[in-house]
Amino acid sequence: MNKGLATTLVALAGTFGAAAHAQSSVTLYGTLDTGIDYISNQKTASGGKSNWMMESGNISTDRWGLRGNEDLGGGLSAVFDLENGFNIDSGKFSNGGDEFGRQAWVGIASKQWGTVTMGRQYDFLVDFVAPLSATGSGFGGNIADHPFDNDNLNNDLRMNNALKFRSATYDGFTVGGAYAFSNAAGGFSNNNAYSLGAQWAGGPFNLALAYLQVNQPGGVNQPANTGGAVSSSDGDATFTGARQRILGAAGRYTFGAASVGLVFTRTMLDDPHQITQGGAYSTLNGDMLTFNNYELNARYAITPTFSLGGSYTFTDGHFSDDGRSVAPKWNQFMLQADYALSRRTDLYLEGVYQHVSGADGIAVLGNASIYSLAASSSDRQAVVAMGIRHKF
């Protein structure tokens, strides 16, 4: 073969290979986070004890995932995401042992209109409101979550069997809606869910509003459907009962190296049966359980690699059952220092203090409880976490 022709063919093959690669891609990604925690009080059989322990996912839950995109032409793409959660300290799966317990979905994306996806997915409180909070995808992460993660800003709840639409962004404005099927024959509303949301980002301001409703969350009402839209079989449901409704709104203002955020959420649970505390379900039978969460958060980058942040959350609760009504209240403070060793690796020191009052002897509500750590034997608990986080 002519040497010049051979050189041309090699060059063309390289060009076509590069084009094919650009049109279809699969990305491996993940987060590794672990640290040493001091907990001031944890309930044991012999009373409250302090504890030093290694804890996986103080800020960001450990995960790895595969994210894909295939260019279909005409501004359309096929997209998917498979994401596994695990405990880096033990190597075990999280999410009740589900292989892709954090996310598992596939769909079609349009540059002009938005994205339609189907599978196991997050609601719009997680997508739109949580990033403006200190908890969840906010800088404070898991141990900064609101009591019992009652508003799902720490994204403990996911929707199975979900059909979801998220619009393209127009002049900073994005909207979305999702519906999750119960998949139960003759039980359309036996553990189904839907969510709506909107966000706007313009200059230094970010605003978000979202709503989530789950009918028979956890599916423990008869006939049981524990594996429906919000599963209790893998601990996905943060509460079980007749109906769960969450409304959330948030705003953030960024000026220079600093940001300040305000968050309000309201959670209402009809006919509560169970509540998650310390990583397990506790019985709480009643007529109504509500939470109003008010959060103020702020963060300041002292240098490009070192930042300080904090938040204060006041939670006003109400629980009623046969002839009894109590009004528990939670005051929670969080402070954090974070130092970036590189673009992907950082060190953190974070402390959280929680005080509960007004529970009138109802232990599951009156015992302080931070994140999924074992609850306190009293109305107070403090956690100090020192750790390392790496993203890839």
N, C-alpha and C positions, 0 to 999 in steps of 0.2 A: 504494500500500500504506500502511496506517496506520503512522505513525511509531513508535508504541509497539510494534506487532507486529514491525516491521523490527528494532528494537533488541533485542527478545527473541530473534529468530531468529539475529542476529549473536552474541549471548551464548551461545546453545545450540551454535552451530557451533564457537565457541571452546572450549566445554567438551568437546564430542565430540573435537575435534582434540587437545586436551591429553590426554584419556584414551587415544586411539589412540597418541599418542607415548609415553605411559607404558608401554603394553603391548608395544611393539616398539622396539628401539633398536640402533643401530650406532655404535660408538665408534672413532675414529681415535686411536692412541697410538704412542709411540715413545721412543727414547733416542738421544741423540747424544753421543759421548764421543771426544775426541781430545786428544793431548798431545805434548810433546817428551820423548824418552827418551834417557838415557845408558846404554849397555851397555858393561861393562868389557872384554869379550872376546867376539868372534864369529869363528868359523872361516872362513878364506878360503884361496884357493889358495896364498898365500904365508905362511900361518901365522895366529896369532890377532891380531886388531885390535880396538881400541876403536871405538865408533861413537856418533854423535849422529844421531837420526832422529825423524821424526814418526810416531807410531803410533796407529792407530785402535783404540778399544776396550780401553784399558789396564785399566779396571775393569769397565765394562759394554759388551758387544758392541753396536755400532750396529744399530738395528733400527727398523722401523715395522710396524704391524699394524692389522687390523680385527677388532674383537671385537663379536659380536652376541648379542642375547637377544630372544626373542619369547615373550610370555606366552600359553600355550595353555589356561589355565584349570585349575582343580582342583589348583593347586600345581605344575603342570608348565610347563616352558619349553623351547623349542628354543634351543640355544646353538651358537656356532661361534667359531673363532679362526683367522685367517690371518696369519702373521708372517714377514716378510722380513728377512734379515740382510744387511748390506752394509758396505763399507769407506768411511767418510766422507772419507778422504784421497784416494781415487781414484774414488769413486762406483761401484765394481764390486760385483757380488753376492758374498756369502760363500757358504759351504756348497756349494762346487763349482758355483756358478751356478744352483742351484735357486731358483725364484722365491719360494716360501714355504718356505725350507729350515730355518727355526727351528721352526715349528709349522704344521700344517694339519689341522684336525679339525672335526667336526660331531657333535652328539648331543642327548640329552634330559636335562634336569635336573629332579629332584624335590626340593622343599623337605623332604619327610619322609624320603626314602630315600637320595638322593645323585645322582650324575651318571654317565651312560654315554656315552662318546664313541668315535668311530672316525676313524682317520687317522694322520698323522705326529705322534708325541707323545713326551713325556718319561717316563722311568721314575720309580720312587718314591724312589730315591736323590736325584734332583734335586728332587722335590716335598717330601720330608720331612726328609732328612738335610742336604742342602746349605745350607738357610737357617740352620742352626745352626753352620756352618763359617765360616771367614774367606774362603774362595774361592767362586767361582760367584756365586750370589745373595747370598752374605755380603758384608760391607762391604769386604773386600780385593779381591774381584773376580778378573778373569782372571789377572793376573800373580802372584797368590798361589796358583795351582793347585798341587796335589801333582804330583810328577814324572810327566810324560807324561799328566797327568790320568788316571792309571791307575784311579781309582775313580769317574770320571765326576761328581765333585762340581762340576766346572766346566762341566757339561752340554754337552760336545762331542758326545756320542753321543745320537742320537735313534732311536726305534723307528718304522719304517715299518709300514704295514698293521696298526696296533695297535688292538685292542679293549680299552677301559680303563674300569674302574669305580672311582669314589672316593665313599665314603659321606658322608652328612651327618655333622655333628659332634654327638656326644652326650656331654654333660658334659665337654667338652674333648677327647674321644677320636675319632680319625678313622682309618679303615682303607682300603686299596685294593688292587686287583689288576689286572694287564694281561697280555695275550697278543698277541704280534706274529707274524703268519703269514709263512712263507717265500715263499708264492705260487709255489712251484716244483712243477710236476707230477711226482709220484713222488719228491719230495724234501721231505717234511713237516718234517724237522729240519735241512734244509740251509739254514742261516741263518734260524732262527726264534729267538724270545726270549720270556721272561716275567719279570714283576717283581711283588713283593709288598711291602707296607709298612704301617706304623702310626705314628701320632704322638699325643702327649698334651700339652696345654697347660693348666696350672692354676696360677693366681697367678704367682709369679716363676719357676716351673719350666717348661721345655720339654724333652720327650724324644722321640726318634725312632729307628726301626729299619726297615731296608729291605734287600731282596735283589734282585739282577738276575742272570739267566743267559742267555747268548747261545750257541747252538749253531752252530759254524762262523762266528764273527763275521767280517764282511767277505766271506764266501762265496768265498774263493779256493781252497778244497779242491775237487777234481774230483768231480762236475761243478760248474763254477763257477756261483755265484749271487750275483754282486757287488751286485745291486740288491735283495736280500731285506730281512729285518727291519732289519739294521744294514748299511748300504751302505758299500762301499769305493770305489764309482765316484765318489762326491762327497766322499770323505775323512771320512765320518761315523764309521766304525769307528776307534777309537783303537788297536786291535790287530787283527791277523788271526791265525787259528789254528783249532784244533779245538773248543775250548770255553772260554768266559770266564765266571767266576763272581765276583760282588762282593757282600760283606756289609758293611753299614755301620750304626753306632750313634752317636748323638750326644746331648748334653745341654747345656742352657744355663741359667744362673741369673742373673736380673736383680735388682739391688738399687739403688734410686735411679736415678742417672744412669749407672751402670756395669753391665756384663754380663761374665760369664766363661763360656767354652764349652770342652767336651772332645769330641773326635771320634776314633773308631777305625774304620778300614776295612781290609778284607782282600780283595785281588784275586788270583785264580788263573787262569792261562792255560795250558791244555794244548796241547802241540805248537805253540808260537809260530812264526809265519812272518815277521811284520812288526810294527814299532812306529813310531808317529808321533813325529817329532822335527823341530823347526823348520818345522812346517807341511807336511811331506812324509813318506812312508813310507821307513823304512830296514829292510833285511833283518836278521832275527834268528832264525835257525833253531835249534831246540832241543827238549828234551823237556818242560820245565816252566819257567814264569816266575811268580814270586809277589811281591807287595808287601804289607807291613803298614805302614799309615800311622797315626801317633799325633800328633794336633794339639791344642795348647792355644792358645786365642785370648781376647782381652780388648779391651774398648772402653769409653771413658769420655767422656761429653759434658761438657766443661768449661763451656760455655755452651750455650744452645739452638741456636746456629749453628756452634759449633766443637767438633770431637771429635778424640780421639787413639785409635788402635787398633794392635794388633799381634798377631802369631801366631808360634809356633814349631812346625815339623813335622819329626818324625823318621820317615824311611821306611827300613824294613829289607827289603831285597830278596833274592831267591834265584833263580839261573838255572842250569839244568843241561842238558847235551847229552851226546854220546857220551863217557862216561868223565870228563867235566869238570864241576866245580861251583864257582860263584863266589857271593859274598855281598855285593853292593854295598850301600852305605848312603848316604843323603842327609840332610844337615842343612840346613834352610831357615828363614830368619828374614825376617819382614816387619814393617815399621813404616809407619804412615799418619797423615797429618794431613789433615783435611777441613773446609772452611769453606763453609757454605751462604750464597750470596748471596740466595737466595729459596727458596720452597718447592720449586721445580723445577730450580734451577740451583746447582751447587756447584763449587768449585775443590779440587783434591787435589794432595798431594805424597806419593808412595809409593815406598819402597825395598824391594827383595827381594835377598837374598844366598843363594846355594846352593853347597854343597860336597859333592862325591861322593868316596867312598873304597871300596876293596875290589873294584873291577870287573875287576881283573887283565887290563888291556889290551883289553877289549871296548869299543870306542870309543862305540858307541851308548848304552851304559850308563854308561861312565866319564866322558864329556864332559858337564859341567854344562849344563843346558838349562832355561830359564825360559819358561813359556807356549809360544807358537808362534814366538818369536824364534829366529833362527839360533843353533845350539848353540855353546858355547865350544870352543876348541881344547884346553882343559885341564880340570881337575876343579873349577874355580871359575868362577862368573859372578855379577855384580852388575848390577842394573837400578835406575835412579832415574827415576821418571816424574812429570812435572808437567803437569797438564791441567785441562780444563773438561768438565763433563758437564751436559747439559740433558735433562729429561724432559718429554714433552707427552702 
